[in-house]
């Protein structure tokens, strides 16, 4: 698990720069980090709420579906204008 966390935190600066450019990189990267923190807390709270309803198998399948959707979105990111990256870092 901790290998995945390290991989996430090492790739996020590059992904943020590629998607949003370098003009306001600090602000954009800060927002990405805040979103990761908030999503971690919310996913823990929501999973505790859904566990009695869905059970372990249902919750496992739901998380697996979300992981599959995230994988597909990651693979197809290069088809969008954000995935091609910004070519300039000049101030506008």
N, C-alpha and C positions, 0 to 999 in steps of 0.2 A: 504494500500500500504506500509506503513512504517513498518508494522509487517513482511511483506515479505522481505524487505530490511534487517531488523535486523536478520531474519532467515538465509538469504544468507551469511551475513558477519560473523555469528557465526558458520556456518557449513563449510565454506571454508578452515579454517586451518586444520580441521580434514580430509576433503576430499583430500586436497593437500598432507598431510602426508601419508594418506592411498595409494594414487596413486603413489607418487614419493619417499616415504621414508624420512628419517630424515637426510640423508647425507648432502644435500645442501638445507635444508628446507627454510632457509631465502631467498635465491635467487629464488627458485621455487615459494614460496608464493608471493614474490614481483612481479614476472612475471604474476601470476594469478591476482593480484590486478590491475596491469597495463592493462591487457587484459579486465578486467571488466570496467575500466574507459574509455578505447578507444571504447569498444563496446557500452557503453552508449551514447557517443557523436555521433558515427557513426549511431547508430540506430535512433537517433533523426533527424539527417540530411537526412538520406535515407527516413524516413517516411514522411518528409516534401516534398521530391521530388516525392514520389509515391502517395501521397494523391490526387493531381489533376487527376492523371491517373486512379487509382483504385477506388477512392471514399472511404468513411468511411467503407462501408460494405466490400469491397474488401480488404482493409487494415486490418480490423478486422479479416477476415477469414485467411489472410496470417499470421498474428501474432499468431492466434490460431493454425494453422498448425505447425508453428515453435515451439510453446509450446508443442504440442503433440509429435513432434519428439524428443524434449529435454526430455520429460517424458519417452519415450520408451528407449532412450539411457541411462538415469539414472537407469531405472529398470534393464536393461541388462548389466550394468557395471560390476557387480559381476561375470559375465561369462568370463571376460577377465583376463589376468595376472595382469593388473593394478588394477582391482577391488578386487582381492584377498588380496592385500596389501603386503607391504614389512615386513619381519620378523626381519630384522637386522638394526641397526643404526650405526654399526661400520664403522670406516674410512677405505676405501680401497685404 
